[in-house]
Amino acid sequence: MNPSLARVALRSAAGLLLVFGAGCSALRQTVAPPPGFYSLDDARTKTGPSTHSPTGASIDSPTLIINPPHAVSGYDSQRIIYVREAHKLEYFAHSEWVDTPARMLAPLIVAAVELSGAFRAVVLAPSAATGELRLDTEITRLHHDFSGQPSRVRFTLRAMLVDNRTRRIVASHEFDETVAAPSETPYGGVVAANRAVQTVLEQLASFCAEALANRHLTGSEVPKLPESIPAR
């Protein structure tokens, strides 16, 4: 082969190798890590069976129908939300809930209120069962707040207990809980979110039981409960 042609061929081959190597490097940099999926769980399943025995309900106690929770706009998806400044919601790129928070919350509400022992039965709608009372809930906030240190997760739940016969509100309350995250990561926020949810569920169960007790004492509709519940 002509020496000049050989040199040209070598240069071309070297150039192709450089281009190929740069392309591979770019591909390696753009490959996203697999997403992590997280859940809201019943904390009792992590600490063993509860020692509480729901013995307060009698055959005369009412049945409570739990409507599936709703969530306000922005909090009704599987994306895990964080905030760094007021009025701006952002989403983790590679971390998601396994389902929407509202759907994950439904069975947790049933389990928490059932454990109070105040009702003959606690049933998640839709169901063929009928009940004297209905619980409606709405998530108005569930996000990881990085505006301060340590970062915190805030969970807000609005609840209304309704008399199914009269369609009137028996009691209503907005629960709001803030928990410091154990780490400045999406997983740290998930841990804090579960703690906040568990605290709110305990307060919600007490709210329902107290409303029912007041209803029995007065023999009529329960007045609206105080707007604040002492923090634990």
C-alpha positions as CSV (number, residue, x, y, z in Angstrom):
1,M,0.0,0.0,0.0
2,N,1.1,3.5,-0.7
3,P,2.7,5.0,2.4
4,S,0.5,8.1,2.1
5,L,-2.6,6.1,1.8
6,A,-1.6,4.0,4.8
7,R,-1.1,7.1,6.9
8,V,-4.5,8.5,5.8
9,A,-6.1,5.1,6.8
10,L,-4.5,5.1,10.2
11,R,-5.7,8.7,10.9
12,S,-9.2,7.8,9.8
13,A,-9.2,4.7,12.0
14,A,-7.9,6.7,15.0
15,G,-10.6,9.4,14.4
16,L,-13.4,6.8,14.3
17,L,-12.1,5.3,17.6
18,L,-12.2,8.7,19.2
19,V,-15.7,9.4,18.0
20,F,-16.9,6.0,19.1
21,G,-15.3,6.4,22.5
22,A,-16.9,9.8,23.0
23,G,-20.3,8.4,22.0
24,C,-20.0,5.6,24.5
25,S,-19.0,8.0,27.2
26,A,-22.0,10.2,26.4
27,L,-24.3,7.2,26.5
28,R,-23.0,6.2,29.9
29,Q,-23.6,9.7,31.3
30,T,-27.2,9.8,30.0
31,V,-28.4,6.4,31.3
32,A,-30.7,7.2,34.3
33,P,-30.7,5.1,37.4
34,P,-33.7,2.8,37.9
35,P,-36.5,4.6,39.9
36,G,-37.1,3.7,43.5
37,F,-40.6,2.9,44.6
38,Y,-41.8,3.6,48.2
39,S,-45.0,3.0,50.2
40,L,-47.0,4.3,53.1
41,D,-47.4,1.4,55.5
42,D,-49.2,0.4,58.7
43,A,-46.4,0.9,61.3
44,R,-48.0,-1.9,63.4
45,T,-46.8,-4.5,60.8
46,K,-43.3,-3.4,61.5
47,T,-43.5,-3.5,65.3
48,G,-45.5,-6.7,65.7
49,P,-49.1,-7.3,66.6
50,S,-50.8,-4.6,68.6
51,T,-51.6,-5.3,72.3
52,H,-54.7,-3.2,72.1
53,S,-57.9,-5.2,71.9
54,P,-60.9,-3.3,70.4
55,T,-63.5,-4.3,73.0
56,G,-65.5,-1.1,73.2
57,A,-67.9,-1.7,70.4
58,S,-71.3,-3.4,71.1
59,I,-74.0,-4.7,68.9
60,D,-75.7,-1.3,69.2
61,S,-72.6,0.6,68.0
62,P,-73.0,2.1,64.5
63,T,-71.2,0.9,61.3
64,L,-68.8,3.4,59.8
65,I,-68.4,3.7,56.0
66,I,-65.0,5.0,54.9
67,N,-65.1,6.7,51.6
68,P,-61.9,6.5,49.6
69,P,-59.7,9.5,50.4
70,H,-59.2,12.3,47.8
71,A,-56.3,14.6,47.3
72,V,-56.2,18.2,46.1
73,S,-54.6,19.1,42.8
74,G,-50.8,18.5,42.8
75,Y,-50.9,15.8,45.4
76,D,-53.0,13.3,43.4
77,S,-50.2,11.4,41.6
78,Q,-47.5,8.9,42.4
79,R,-44.7,11.4,42.2
80,I,-43.0,12.3,45.5
81,I,-43.2,16.0,46.0
82,Y,-40.7,18.3,47.6
83,V,-40.5,22.1,48.1
84,R,-37.7,24.5,48.4
85,E,-39.7,27.7,48.3
86,A,-43.3,28.7,48.9
87,H,-45.9,27.9,46.3
88,K,-43.6,25.8,44.1
89,L,-44.0,22.0,44.0
90,E,-41.1,19.9,42.6
91,Y,-40.8,16.2,42.0
92,F,-37.9,13.8,42.6
93,A,-36.8,12.4,39.3
94,H,-36.0,8.8,40.3
95,S,-38.2,8.2,43.4
96,E,-42.0,7.5,43.3
97,W,-44.8,6.2,45.5
98,V,-46.0,2.7,44.5
99,D,-49.5,4.2,44.3
100,T,-51.1,7.6,44.9
101,P,-50.9,8.6,48.6
102,A,-54.8,8.7,48.6
103,R,-55.1,5.1,47.5
104,M,-52.4,3.9,49.9
105,L,-54.1,5.8,52.8
106,A,-57.5,4.1,52.4
107,P,-56.8,0.7,54.1
108,L,-54.6,2.5,56.7
109,I,-57.6,4.6,57.8
110,V,-59.8,1.6,58.0
111,A,-57.3,-0.3,60.2
112,A,-56.7,2.7,62.5
113,V,-60.3,3.5,63.1
114,E,-61.2,-0.2,63.4
115,L,-58.6,-0.5,66.2
116,S,-60.3,2.2,68.2
117,G,-63.1,-0.3,68.9
118,A,-65.7,2.4,68.8
119,F,-67.7,1.0,65.8
120,R,-69.5,-2.3,65.2
121,A,-67.8,-2.4,61.8
122,V,-65.6,-0.2,59.7
123,V,-66.1,-0.7,56.0
124,L,-64.2,0.8,53.0
125,A,-66.5,1.9,50.2
126,P,-67.6,0.9,47.6
127,S,-69.4,-1.9,49.5
128,A,-72.8,-3.5,49.7
129,A,-72.8,-2.8,53.4
130,T,-74.6,0.2,54.8
131,G,-73.7,2.3,57.8
132,E,-75.1,5.0,60.0
133,L,-72.0,7.2,59.7
134,R,-69.6,8.1,56.9
135,L,-66.0,9.4,57.0
136,D,-64.8,11.6,54.2
137,T,-61.1,12.6,54.0
138,E,-58.9,14.7,51.7
139,I,-55.2,15.0,51.6
140,T,-54.3,18.7,51.3
141,R,-50.6,18.4,51.8
142,L,-47.9,15.8,51.7
143,H,-44.4,17.0,50.8
144,H,-40.8,17.0,51.8
145,D,-39.8,20.6,52.7
146,F,-36.1,21.5,52.2
147,S,-36.5,25.2,53.0
148,G,-34.9,24.7,56.4
149,Q,-32.5,22.3,58.2
150,P,-33.2,19.6,59.0
151,S,-35.7,19.1,56.2
152,R,-39.2,18.1,57.2
153,V,-42.2,16.3,55.9
154,R,-45.6,17.9,56.3
155,F,-48.8,15.9,56.1
156,T,-52.3,17.6,56.3
157,L,-55.5,15.7,56.2
158,R,-59.1,17.1,56.3
159,A,-61.8,14.9,57.7
160,M,-65.6,15.0,58.0
161,L,-67.8,12.6,59.8
162,V,-71.3,12.6,58.2
163,D,-74.6,11.2,59.4
164,N,-75.8,9.1,56.5
165,R,-79.5,9.5,57.4
166,T,-79.6,13.3,57.6
167,R,-76.6,14.0,55.3
168,R,-75.4,16.5,57.9
169,I,-71.8,16.9,59.1
170,V,-71.5,15.4,62.6
171,A,-67.9,16.6,63.2
172,S,-65.0,18.0,61.1
173,H,-61.3,18.6,61.7
174,E,-58.1,19.3,59.8
175,F,-55.1,17.3,61.1
176,D,-51.6,18.7,60.4
177,E,-48.4,16.9,61.4
178,T,-44.7,17.8,60.6
179,V,-41.9,15.4,61.2
180,A,-38.1,16.0,60.7
181,A,-36.5,13.7,58.1
182,P,-33.7,11.4,59.3
183,S,-31.7,12.2,56.2
184,E,-31.7,14.8,53.4
185,T,-32.7,12.2,50.8
186,P,-35.9,10.9,49.2
187,Y,-35.8,7.9,51.5
188,G,-35.4,10.1,54.5
189,G,-38.6,11.9,53.4
190,V,-40.4,8.6,53.0
191,V,-39.5,7.6,56.5
192,A,-40.7,10.9,57.9
193,A,-43.9,10.7,55.8
194,N,-44.8,7.3,57.3
195,R,-44.3,8.7,60.8
196,A,-46.4,11.7,60.1
197,V,-49.2,9.6,58.6
198,Q,-49.2,7.2,61.5
199,T,-49.5,10.1,64.0
200,V,-52.4,11.6,62.0
201,L,-54.2,8.2,61.8
202,E,-54.0,7.8,65.6
203,Q,-55.5,11.3,66.0
204,L,-58.1,10.5,63.3
205,A,-59.2,7.4,65.2
206,S,-59.5,9.3,68.4
207,F,-61.5,12.0,66.6
208,C,-64.0,9.5,65.3
209,A,-64.3,7.7,68.7
210,E,-64.8,11.0,70.5
211,A,-67.4,12.2,68.1
212,L,-69.3,9.0,68.5
213,A,-69.1,9.2,72.3
214,N,-70.5,12.7,72.2
215,R,-73.2,11.7,69.9
216,H,-74.4,9.0,72.3
217,L,-74.2,11.4,75.3
218,T,-76.3,14.1,73.7
219,G,-78.5,11.8,71.7
220,S,-78.2,14.1,68.8
221,E,-75.8,15.6,66.3
222,V,-72.3,16.2,67.7
223,P,-71.0,19.8,67.7
224,K,-67.9,20.6,65.8
225,L,-64.8,19.5,67.7
226,P,-62.1,22.0,68.7
227,E,-59.8,23.0,65.8
228,S,-56.6,21.8,67.6
229,I,-55.7,18.4,69.0
230,P,-52.8,18.3,71.5
231,A,-49.6,17.1,69.9
232,R,-48.2,13.8,71.1
